C-alpha cells in the first residue's frame, strides 16, 4: 500500500508551518514518527485554542 501523495504533502506543510523544519528534515523522519508529530501538533493547537 502506498501513502497518498496529498496526505504526505499535508503532513509536510503542517509540520513545516508549526516547527519551521525544512523539507529535507521532515522527509528524513519515518512515516509513523511524522504522523505522531502531526498528532502532537494538533493536540497543542487544540489546547491553545481552548485556553484562549
N, C-alpha and C positions, 0 to 999 in steps of 0.2 A: 504494500500500500504506500502510495506517495502522499506527501503532505501538500495540501493545496497552496499554490503559489500566492494567492490573495491572502490567505491566513498567515503565511510566513511574512509577507510584506507588512501586514497589520501588526504582528508581534514586533518586528524590527522597528517600525515607526513608533510604537508605544514605548518601547524600552529606550530608544534614542531620545525621544521627547522628554522623558522623565529623568533619565540618568545621564544624558548627554554623552553617551558612548558612541564610538564610531561604528560604521557598518562592519568593518573587519572584526572589531571586538565582539560585536553581537553575534556574527556568524560563526565565530570560534566557540561559542557556547553550545553545548549539547542540546538537542531538541527539548528533552524533558526539563533541563535546567532553565532554558529560555521560557518555557511555559510556566514554570514555577515563578520566575521573575515577574511575568505579566500578571499572575495571580496575586503576588505580593504587592505589586504596584497598585492594582485595582483595590485591594484592601486598604492601603494607605490613602488613596484618593477618596474612597467611601468614608473612611473615618474623618478625614479632614473636612469633607463636605458636611458631615453630621455635626462636627464641632463648631462649624460656622466660620 
